[in-house]
Amino acid sequence: MSFLPDFGIFTMGLWSVGLGAIGAAVTGIVLANTDLFLSKPEKATLEFLEEIELKTLGSEQRTFKASELWKKNGAVIMAVRRPG
C-alpha cells in the first residue's frame, strides 16, 4: 500500500503548459523579428500621386491636387502611409 498520491496527471499537465509557453515564446520571437507574414508594400505610381488631394494647414484652408506641386517646378515627393 502506498500513501503517496499519483503525480502522473500533474506532471503531464506541467509538461503541456511548459511546452505551450515555449511554443508561444518562439512564435512571438519569430513574428517580432521577421516580416515573413506581412504583406509586401506597393510602390506608388506617378499617376496615383498626381490624383491625391492635398489640404493646406493654417488659417487659409485650400484643397488642391498634388500634380500642382510640380507643374512649373520640380518637386521631391515622399508618400507615407500610416498603419491602421
FENKAKA-V346632 format. One record per residue. N is the residue number from 1. RES is the residue in one letter. SS is DSSP state (H for helix, E for strand, C for the rest). PHI is phi in whole degrees, -180 to 180 (* if undefined). OMEGA is omega in degrees with one decimal (999 if undefined). Layout:
n=<N;N>
res=<RES;RES>
ss=<SS;SS>
phi=<PHI;PHI>
omega=<OMEGA;OMEGA>
This chain:
n=<1;2;3;4;5;6;7;8;9;10;11;12;13;14;15;16;17;18;19;20;21;22;23;24;25;26;27;28;29;30;31;32;33;34;35;36;37;38;39;40;41;42;43;44;45;46;47;48;49;50;51;52;53;54;55;56;57;58;59;60;61;62;63;64;65;66;67;68;69;70;71;72;73;74;75;76;77;78;79;80;81;82;83;84>
res=<M;S;F;L;P;D;F;G;I;F;T;M;G;L;W;S;V;G;L;G;A;I;G;A;A;V;T;G;I;V;L;A;N;T;D;L;F;L;S;K;P;E;K;A;T;L;E;F;L;E;E;I;E;L;K;T;L;G;S;E;Q;R;T;F;K;A;S;E;L;W;K;K;N;G;A;V;I;M;A;V;R;R;P;G>
ss=<C;C;C;C;C;C;C;H;H;H;H;H;H;H;H;H;H;H;H;H;H;H;H;H;H;H;H;H;H;H;H;H;H;C;C;C;C;C;C;C;C;C;C;C;C;H;H;H;H;H;C;C;E;E;E;C;C;C;C;C;C;C;E;E;E;H;H;H;H;H;C;C;C;C;C;C;C;C;C;C;C;C;C;C>
phi=<*;-113;-96;-84;-72;-84;-96;-63;-70;-62;-67;-65;-65;-65;-63;-63;-65;-64;-66;-64;-66;-65;-63;-66;-66;-64;-62;-62;-66;-65;-69;-76;-110;-130;-117;-62;-106;-89;-75;-81;-72;-98;-83;-77;-86;-64;-63;-66;-66;-64;-88;-71;-91;-108;-121;-80;-100;113;-75;-90;-86;-140;-117;-151;-79;-66;-65;-66;-66;-119;-65;-98;-128;-73;-148;-102;-122;-126;-100;-126;-111;-75;-68;106>
omega=<-179.8;178.9;178.7;178.5;179.1;-178.9;-176.7;-178.9;178.0;179.8;179.1;177.3;178.6;176.7;-179.7;179.0;179.4;178.6;176.8;178.3;177.6;178.0;178.5;179.2;179.0;178.7;178.2;179.0;179.6;-178.4;-178.2;-172.9;178.4;174.6;-176.9;-173.2;178.8;176.2;-178.3;179.9;176.4;176.4;179.9;177.3;179.3;179.1;178.7;-179.3;-180.0;-173.5;-178.7;176.4;179.7;177.6;178.8;174.9;177.2;-174.3;179.9;179.9;179.9;177.0;179.6;178.3;-178.1;-179.4;177.1;-178.8;-175.5;176.5;-175.6;-179.0;176.7;179.3;173.7;-174.7;173.7;179.1;-178.7;176.7;177.0;176.4;175.0;999>
